[in-house]
Amino acid sequence: MDPYPTDRESLEHDCDLEFFIASGPGGQHRNKVETGVRLVHRPTGITVTAVERRSQHANREAAFERMAARLQELQRVRKPRRRTRPTAASRVRRLEAKHRVSQLKRQRSTAPND
């Protein structure tokens, strides 16, 4: 079982829901009413906000979807990276490139005295 469940019922239980007046375009419907939604997941402290819509209900749905996505990403098990060695050909190419740059810089510094 996941340490942090991401179903809607569990999220409603584990999150603090806060409404605020969202700023931005949308006219008086958006400016007067508390349509912005902020969710704070108490166990992890993750905060998610939704202010895109003029509807508080639509913003609440978007906030819960974002919170579920953030928690799933947080709990995703990442494969450990396996270190690989550079191939012999890539080593040769790198050294040749360094040699070319070195020669070019040497030519710049030794200007002929006229």
C-alpha positions as CSV (number, residue, x, y, z in Angstrom):
1,M,0.0,0.0,0.0
2,D,1.2,3.5,-0.8
3,P,2.3,5.5,2.3
4,Y,0.1,8.4,1.0
5,P,-3.2,7.3,-0.6
6,T,-4.3,9.4,-3.6
7,D,-8.0,8.7,-3.8
8,R,-10.4,11.6,-3.3
9,E,-11.8,10.5,0.0
10,S,-8.3,10.1,1.6
11,L,-7.2,13.5,0.2
12,E,-10.2,15.2,1.6
13,H,-9.4,13.7,5.0
14,D,-5.6,14.5,4.8
15,C,-5.8,18.0,3.3
16,D,-6.6,21.5,4.6
17,L,-8.9,23.3,2.2
18,E,-8.6,27.1,2.0
19,F,-10.5,29.5,-0.2
20,F,-9.2,33.0,-1.2
21,I,-9.9,35.7,-3.6
22,A,-8.1,34.9,-6.9
23,S,-6.6,37.8,-8.9
24,G,-6.3,38.1,-12.6
25,P,-8.7,38.5,-15.5
26,G,-12.3,37.5,-15.1
27,G,-14.1,40.7,-14.0
28,Q,-16.2,41.2,-10.9
29,H,-17.3,37.6,-10.7
30,R,-13.7,36.6,-10.0
31,N,-12.7,39.7,-8.0
32,K,-15.5,39.7,-5.4
33,V,-15.8,36.0,-4.7
34,E,-13.4,33.6,-3.1
35,T,-12.9,31.3,-6.1
36,G,-9.2,30.4,-5.5
37,V,-8.6,27.1,-3.8
38,R,-5.5,26.2,-1.8
39,L,-4.9,22.6,-0.6
40,V,-2.2,21.8,2.0
41,H,-1.4,18.1,2.5
42,R,-0.8,17.9,6.2
43,P,1.4,14.7,6.3
44,T,3.9,16.0,3.6
45,G,3.3,19.8,3.7
46,I,2.8,20.0,-0.1
47,T,0.7,23.0,-1.2
48,V,-1.3,23.2,-4.4
49,T,-3.4,26.1,-5.6
50,A,-5.9,26.4,-8.4
51,V,-7.2,29.8,-9.6
52,E,-7.8,29.2,-13.3
53,R,-11.6,29.2,-13.3
54,R,-14.2,31.6,-12.0
55,S,-15.9,28.7,-10.4
56,Q,-14.8,27.6,-6.9
57,H,-16.1,24.1,-7.6
58,A,-14.0,23.7,-10.8
59,N,-11.0,25.1,-9.0
60,R,-11.5,22.6,-6.1
61,E,-11.6,19.7,-8.5
62,A,-8.5,20.9,-10.3
63,A,-6.7,21.3,-6.9
64,F,-7.5,17.8,-5.8
65,E,-6.3,16.4,-9.2
66,R,-3.0,18.3,-8.9
67,M,-2.5,17.1,-5.3
68,A,-3.1,13.5,-6.4
69,A,-0.6,13.9,-9.2
70,R,2.0,15.5,-6.9
71,L,1.7,12.7,-4.4
72,Q,2.0,10.0,-7.0
73,E,5.1,11.7,-8.4
74,L,6.5,11.9,-4.8
75,Q,6.0,8.2,-4.3
76,R,7.3,7.0,-7.6
77,V,10.1,4.6,-7.2
78,R,13.0,5.7,-9.3
79,K,15.4,3.2,-10.9
80,P,19.0,3.7,-9.7
81,R,21.3,5.0,-12.4
82,R,23.9,2.6,-13.5
83,R,27.2,4.2,-14.2
84,T,28.7,3.4,-17.6
85,R,32.3,3.9,-18.8
86,P,33.0,5.9,-21.9
87,T,33.9,3.8,-24.9
88,A,37.5,3.8,-26.2
89,A,36.5,5.6,-29.4
90,S,34.7,8.4,-27.4
91,R,37.9,8.9,-25.3
92,V,40.0,9.2,-28.4
93,R,37.5,11.7,-30.0
94,R,37.5,13.8,-26.8
95,L,41.3,13.8,-26.6
96,E,41.6,14.8,-30.2
97,A,39.2,17.7,-29.7
98,K,41.1,18.9,-26.7
99,H,44.3,18.7,-28.7
100,R,42.8,20.8,-31.6
101,V,41.6,23.4,-29.1
102,S,45.0,23.5,-27.4
103,Q,46.8,24.0,-30.7
104,L,44.4,26.8,-31.7
105,K,45.0,28.6,-28.5
106,R,48.8,28.1,-28.8
107,Q,48.6,29.7,-32.2
108,R,46.8,32.7,-30.9
109,S,49.3,33.4,-28.2
110,T,52.4,33.2,-30.3
111,A,51.9,36.1,-32.7
112,P,54.9,36.8,-35.0
113,N,56.9,39.9,-34.2
114,D,56.9,42.2,-37.3
